[in-house]
Amino acid sequence: MSELFLLAVAFGRIALGSFAGGLASIALIYHEIVVHYQWFTDEEFSKMISLAQMTPGPIAVNAATYVGKKLAGFPGAFVATTSVVATPLILLFIVSSTIRFLPLREETKQRARLSLRPGVAALLTASTLRLFSSTLERPIYLLLVPLAFFMLLNGRTGKNPSLAIVSCGLAAAIITLMLQIFQG
C-alpha cells in the first residue's frame, strides 16, 4: 500500500481515539508509529514527542506533521496532518447530525460522557508511564521530577505549567554543566 494512504489511516485512527486530548493521544501515537507500523524506534519516538510537545499546537498535529515529513516529505506531512484534523471534524458532523434527530434526555447524554472516563484515565496513565520511563535513562531527570511536582502543585507557580518546564530544563542544564566541570 502507498505510504501516503498508510499515513492517512494511521493518523485517522489516532484522531478517532484522541478524545482526552494531548497527553492521552501519546499512547495512541506510540501504538501506531512504533508498534503497528514500526516507522520509529522507541528512541526516535521519544525525541519526536519531545519536539512535538515543545512546538506550539496540539501534540497529535505536531506529531503527524513530523512523522509525515520524515516518511514521505511534504506530501506525507500534508496527508498526515490533514487526516488527524479532518477525521474528528467529520465524526463531529456525523454525531451532531445524528443527535439532532434523536430524542435523548440530558441524563442519557451525561451517562454517555461519563462512560468515556475509564478509557481516558487508562490512556493518560499509559502516556504518563511511557514518558516517566524515558526519564529513567538519566538519573538527573529523576531528581527534577519532585521539583516539577512541587512547582505544578504550588499555588503561585502551578498556574503556569510552562514555568515548571522551563525551570526543570534550566536546572538540568546547570546540573549537567556543573557535573562536566567537576568531572574534568
C-alpha positions in Angstrom: 0.0 0.0 0.0 1.0 3.6 -0.6 2.9 5.3 2.3 0.5 8.3 2.0 -2.5 6.0 2.4 -1.0 4.3 5.4 -0.2 7.7 7.0 -3.8 8.8 6.5 -5.1 5.6 8.1 -2.7 5.7 11.0 -3.4 9.3 11.9 -7.1 8.9 11.2 -7.1 6.2 13.9 -5.1 8.3 16.3 -7.6 11.2 15.8 -10.5 8.9 16.5 -9.1 7.8 19.8 -7.8 11.2 21.0 -10.9 12.4 22.8 -8.9 13.0 26.0 -6.5 15.5 24.5 -2.8 15.7 24.0 -1.2 13.5 26.7 -3.7 10.8 26.2 -3.0 10.7 22.5 0.6 9.9 23.1 -0.3 6.2 23.9 -2.2 6.0 20.6 0.5 7.7 18.6 3.1 5.3 20.1 1.0 2.2 19.2 0.5 3.3 15.6 4.0 4.7 14.9 6.2 2.3 16.9 4.2 -0.9 17.5 1.9 -1.3 14.5 3.8 0.3 11.6 7.3 0.3 13.1 8.1 3.5 11.5 10.1 4.7 14.5 12.1 3.1 17.3 11.4 3.9 20.9 14.3 6.4 21.0 13.1 8.1 17.8 9.6 8.2 19.2 10.8 9.9 22.5 12.7 12.5 20.5 9.7 13.2 18.3 7.3 13.5 21.3 9.7 15.9 23.0 9.8 18.0 19.9 6.0 17.8 19.4 5.5 19.0 23.0 7.8 21.9 22.6 6.3 23.4 19.5 3.0 25.3 19.6 -0.1 23.4 18.8 -1.8 20.1 19.5 0.6 17.2 20.0 -1.2 14.9 17.6 -1.0 17.5 14.8 2.7 18.2 15.5 3.5 14.5 15.6 1.5 13.9 12.3 3.4 16.7 10.6 6.8 15.4 11.8 6.1 11.7 11.0 4.6 12.5 7.7 7.5 14.7 6.7 10.1 12.2 7.8 8.4 9.3 5.9 7.1 11.0 2.7 8.3 14.6 2.6 5.9 17.5 2.2 3.1 15.3 0.8 3.4 13.0 3.8 3.2 15.9 6.2 0.2 17.3 4.4 -1.7 14.0 4.3 -0.9 13.0 8.0 -1.8 16.5 9.3 -5.0 16.7 7.2 -6.0 13.2 8.4 -5.5 14.0 12.1 -7.5 17.2 11.8 -10.3 16.2 9.3 -11.2 12.9 10.9 -12.6 14.3 14.2 -14.4 17.1 12.2 -16.1 14.5 10.0 -17.0 12.4 13.1 -18.3 15.5 14.9 -20.5 16.4 12.0 -22.0 12.9 11.8 -22.6 12.6 15.6 -24.1 16.1 15.9 -26.4 15.4 12.9 -27.5 12.1 14.4 -28.1 13.6 17.9 -30.2 16.3 16.4 -32.7 13.8 15.2 -32.7 11.5 18.3 -34.8 12.5 21.3 -32.3 11.9 24.1 -32.7 13.1 27.6 -29.9 15.1 29.3 -29.4 12.3 31.8 -28.6 9.9 28.9 -26.2 12.3 27.4 -24.4 12.7 30.8 -24.1 9.0 31.2 -22.6 8.7 27.8 -20.0 11.3 28.6 -19.2 9.6 32.0 -18.7 6.3 30.3 -15.7 7.6 28.5 -13.8 8.4 31.7 -12.2 4.9 32.4 -10.8 4.8 28.9 -9.5 8.3 29.1 -7.9 7.5 32.5 -6.2 4.5 31.0 -4.8 6.5 28.1 -3.5 9.2 30.4 -1.9 6.6 32.7 -0.2 4.8 29.8 1.1 8.1 28.4 2.4 9.2 31.8 4.2 5.8 32.4 5.8 5.9 29.0 7.0 9.5 29.5 8.2 8.7 33.0 10.1 5.5 31.8 12.1 7.7 29.4 13.3 9.8 32.4 14.9 6.7 33.9 17.6 6.9 31.3 19.4 9.6 33.2 19.4 9.9 37.0 19.5 13.7 36.8 15.9 13.6 35.4 14.7 11.7 38.4 16.0 14.5 40.6 13.9 17.0 38.7 10.6 15.1 39.0 10.0 16.3 42.6 10.8 19.9 41.5 8.3 19.7 38.7 5.6 18.3 41.0 6.2 21.0 43.6 6.1 23.7 41.1 2.9 22.4 39.5 1.1 21.9 42.8 2.3 25.2 44.2 -0.3 27.9 44.3 1.7 30.6 42.5 3.8 28.6 40.0 1.1 25.9 39.4 -0.9 28.4 37.4 1.8 28.5 34.8 3.0 25.0 33.8 5.4 26.5 31.3 7.4 27.9 34.2 7.8 24.4 35.6 9.0 23.0 32.3 11.5 25.9 31.7 12.7 25.7 35.3 13.4 22.0 35.0 15.2 22.5 31.7 17.4 25.2 33.2 18.1 23.1 36.3 19.1 20.1 34.1 21.4 22.3 32.1 23.0 23.8 35.1 23.5 20.4 36.9 24.9 18.9 33.7 27.3 21.8 33.2 28.4 21.5 36.9 29.0 17.8 36.5 31.1 18.3 33.4 33.2 21.0 35.2 33.8 18.8 38.3 34.5 15.6 36.2 37.2 17.3 34.2 
